[in-house]
Amino acid sequence: QVLSNIDKLESRTIANTMWAYARAGHSSSTELFDAIAQKAVEKLDNFNSQDIANTVWAYATLGHSSPKLFDAMSRMILSNNNRILNSFNTQDIANILWAYATVGNSSPELFDAM
């Protein structure tokens, strides 16, 4: 049912949905995860620091690399005069760095900035 309502998802719902799939260990919904990743990229300006951390953590936990999502999130984190970057707590930073390393997205600028 999530897939049929994909256009209604907001940033917090995206983060929470992906977190729930990851916590449940439900990793077989590739089509859904791709669709949610695309929607997340479209709504990236509405993500806060916790939404970003939870979303990339969930994708990495599920083993779903989604390079476009990770690249877009990296660009967003590093833009806006570091507004987002400066809003992360230590757990967010640890989760983000772990997620990027786990999916094999090196993003050297992001690692250097964090």
Secondary structure, DSSP 8 states (H G I E B T S, - for coil): -TGGGGGG--HHHHHHHHHHHHHHT----HHHHHHHHHHHHHTGGG--HHHHHHHHHHHHHHT---HHHHHHHHHHHH-GGGTTGGG--HHHHHHHHHHHHHHT---HHHHHH-
